[in-house]
């Protein structure tokens, strides 16, 4: 065949192009020439059979003849063999993973003879044994193996050391409570090509020479061993081989030694060093000087030791960094959060070298004790994107130089002592997405320039002293705003046109304790994406608009409490998604409507609601129901027993009838039904309420005796059963309530003696006392947690110091016993004096006899003491003068005799007529009574001089005596009245 020259050239060109094309195709996995090998296809099908759950059909494409086209499968176009299998679940950790594969890993994968990369991460593939399969050790062509996040248990197979080609190994469980462990990692030394090693949360506590083993793998670039229960990094490495190491994570291992002795400072090529939660301490100057490549340094969360960037090693073994930042020219991220550091902020900032000014990207110094002002020098760090200085002791003003840091996306200087106004330079920070300056002492007006921050999504200026107006100009440019918190700036007022339409769609709007009233703000009507809204205590004096319930039908938390809102609620609220609804302390009227189905916390207390409780409660999530101080009548419906209530407060209403016994299945913690007309006996269903903390059934019509099993309610902090008609004796088992801090059985018909062994009430002692806890319910997202403490306000009436106080208003730390107005007999138990945390003790209006305990002066916390209207005899103990906190005392109407003890504190009691404290004890003498005592034995003498002063004293005494009789009779009358009603 004859070819012309042009034809020959054209033919050669076509051949060359074809060769190049097919060569390129051969090099591309899954190219047009890739053909599935049937044995390997069968292996994949066998693997698929082991998958018992595939929620999002990730293996749906695993069908047909050509497995090279299946999802997650990569074949070599040159050989047709499967070389990569990627079935990892795309998530950061197992806790956040959705839709994982479940089942077991089939040994059929051994048929993939040339498999180089295998990723099964973040799936539940630990069945059936829960252990890592041994057959992985036979997949000797593997270069990449990622089994992270699979909840394996048991030992790490040392046979993994057979994978001599492995470059990447990740077997971290991602769960610090994992059951994976290894007692020897010598097998790692058989992986000479290994560059990446992650054994996160694998327990290595048995291995002390782990650095020496890793030092035998010089190819390592990344080592991640957080949560591995390692206890030391100060091992000696005579010859350091890890010269390629760039990334080291040893966080959350408790290393109790000096940081400078750690072996990793020899890895001078490190770029990333994470020692979070490691508790290392000591000097750092020399250690950091050679780390010139370091870009990321995390020494945060030193819970067990203090850190301080100060001059000398202290007895607390704190971490010091004297001038040791000078060579960190590459530093981009420094995280010292929650490290108990204490230093002047200006001194600290001056330690950064100039070469780092334009590179530092993140400065995380929150939860320390940095003090002094934030220096204007901060303006030189022009590359900063995150500045977190929250929860320190910073003072002074926000420096204007901060306006130079125009790349800042997050500023958090909350929880300091910063004063002055927000600087006008804030308008230059146009990259900001988060600005938190809350919980400071800022004052003045809010600059309108804040409206220029168009990228702002989170703005919190709450808990300051800001004043003036928030106008449309402040808000007009905040088009991306999602969270706005202006709360607790009492002199700050939101003033916008009633027809103004905001450019943003809030998810969190917190305005408590600032002024947005008196009219209900119409601009809220367009905030359809609200998750949490708090407009409590905002001076609203209006009715709730009809649109409120539809606009916020998808909100999770709504708080409009402590205003003057009037009107009634819609007949049905069951279509709302709200979980937390607080309507308390308003002027709302009408009946209680059907409740939202997903409601968890409902507070409608201190309103004017009337009618009866809903007959049916179709709210299976309700845990807290607070309805005190309304006008709700009728009986308690049995449908409430189907709830999962933890906290129930129906006090100060008009409820009647018996308490339903079906509450026995309800896991109550707070059960408050006081000030109603409830009848019956002490509720027997409480016998199994072993989580009960607060029980208040006072001021009802409950009768008969108290059960002995009351001592089984060992978690009780508050027990108030006053002013019922309970009879019989006080069960001795009541002394088993070692958590009890307040006991009120006053105003009943109880008889018998006060139980012995009161010293068992250890929460009434200074050594055992803890304040009554509150329940806290997190709202999720960026909203603040809601503390369910309002349920205590205006609920628990405490008679102390001669007056009635309400628990929850400064009395959360109250410790007391009130057994007054009963018919108790016998002596005051001697061991009552061991209750040295008692603030109030009232045993008045009983028939107690015998002497006052001689060591009553040991009760040094007592502020109120009342033993009046009994039959106590003997002398008043001299130790009474040791009660230096006492501000109210009454010993009147007993059979006491002898000299009244003197003391500075006793002289100050009842200064208008101190004799009234002792009136009705004819045998007492000495000041403040006008009756003199003999100098020797304290017996009464009658030898008044007839001067005008003594005559006046005598007249005053007998006038007081008569007045005291009247007061005493009134006390008895009131006790009887309470019992009768």
Secondary structure, DSSP 8 states (H G I E B T S, - for coil): ----HHHHHHHHHHHHHHHHHHHHHHHSTT-TT----HHHHHHHHHHHHTEEEETT-TTTT--SS-GGGSTTEEE-TTT--EEEEE----SSSGGG--S-EEEE--GGGGG-TT--EEE--SSEEEETTSB--GGGGG-TT-SEEE-TT---EEE--GGGGG-TT--EEE---S-TT-EEE-S--GGGGG-TT--EEE-TT-B-TT-S-HHHHHTT-TT--EEE-TTS---------SS---TT--EEE-TT----SBGGG-GGGG-TT-SEEE-TT---BEE-HHHHHT-TT--EEE-----SS-B--SSS--TT--EE-TTTTTT-TT--EEE-TTS--EEEHHHHHTTS-HHHHTT--EEE--SSEEEEE--GGGGG-TT--EEE--SSEEES---GGGGG-TT--EEE--SS--EE---GGGGG-TT-SEEE--SSEEEE---GGGGG-TT--EEE--SSEEEEEE-HHHHTT-TT--EEE--S-TEEEE---TT---SS--SEEE-TTSB--SS--GGGGG-TT-SEEE-TTS---SB--THHHHHTTT-SEEE--SS--EEE--SB-TT---SEEE--SSEEEE---B--TT--EEE--SSEE-SB--S----TT--EEE--SS--EE---GGGGGS--SEEE--SSEEEEE--GGGGGS--SEEE--SSEEEEES-GGGGG-TT--EEE--SSEEEE---GGGGG-TT-SEEE--SSEEEEE--GGGGG-TT--EEE--SSEEEEE--S-GGG-GGGSTTT------EEE---TTS--EEETGGGTTT-EEEETTEEEETTSS-TT--EEE--SSEEESB--GGGGG-TT-SEEE--SS--EE---TTGGG-TT-SEEE--SSEEEE---GGGGG-TT--EEE--SSEEEEE----HHHHTTTTT-GGGGTTT-TEEESTTSS-EE-TTT--EE-----SHHHHHHHHHHHHHHHHHHHHHHHHHHHHHHHHH-
